[in-house]
Amino acid sequence: MIVVLLGVLVFVVAGCGCVVWAQRGGPRWVRAVAALTLGAGELLRFAEKNRRRGSSSGGGGGD
């Protein structure tokens, strides 16, 4: 389990590094990785917003 989490952490850090490098005019592959990283972040933000919206309109618990 720790190995999987470390792998995810490496991908996140590498993606953030590519975003910074792309802002400074990096090569085409860096801009592609940066676009994928930013897109994944937007998807996660959208999913979290929908999850919160769905749980607040539930109207209580399922007792």
Buried (B, 14 or more C-beta within 10 A) or exposed (E): EEEEEEEEEEEEEEBEBBBEBBEEEBEEEBBEBBEEBBEEBEEEEEEEEEEEEEEEEEEEEEE
